[in-house]
């Protein structure tokens, strides 16, 4: 068992998935929902992280190659989605959208959560929580696992990160009560600006990878 590889993978994956840093985004998407719905959504997002990362760990680059998609192209597409989402958050469109979704699905918590989840999976689940960074990290470390125990340990790390994300997102209920509706609206708009900037950075990084550092060439 390669303990160094496992430790590095755990640190890298936790930093990239970044459940604590992404908590405000989750709050902004679920602000108009009941507590029971928010708990179900936290579970759905965590299962999404678990399912997709395990899938890419097991299949490696096969899926991307099958569709002819490079990590750079995936990064650019994700950046465009984040940019559009950030602009919508700055303009206050996201809060309005969550209230509209809530009004359209006045059922029990699970049914309403399923309705909301279908609408926010992109970009909340992908590419915010499961994006090019986490996918490439999983593929890279998976390819370096030389024995079965190490590979199983990498799977265990993914499970642990998903569970930690679930616990963090469950804490959004407390954060929402502290901020209040007005504070949450202000935080959402400020966060939207940063999210748009992250989207632009994703696009630039993807273009740099796709053009072999054409945007930021190495100067000898």
Secondary structure by P-SEA (a helix, b strand, c coil): ccaaaaaaaaaaaaaaaccccaaaaaaaacccccaaaaaaaaaaaaaaaaaaaaaaaaacaaaaaaacccaaaaaaaaaaaaaaaaaaaaaaaaaaaaaaaaaaccccaaaaaaaaaaaacccccccccccaaaaaaaaaaaaacccaaaaaaaaaaaaaaaaaaaaaaaaaaaaaaaacaaaaaaaaaaaaaaaaaaaaaaaaaaaaaaaccccccccc
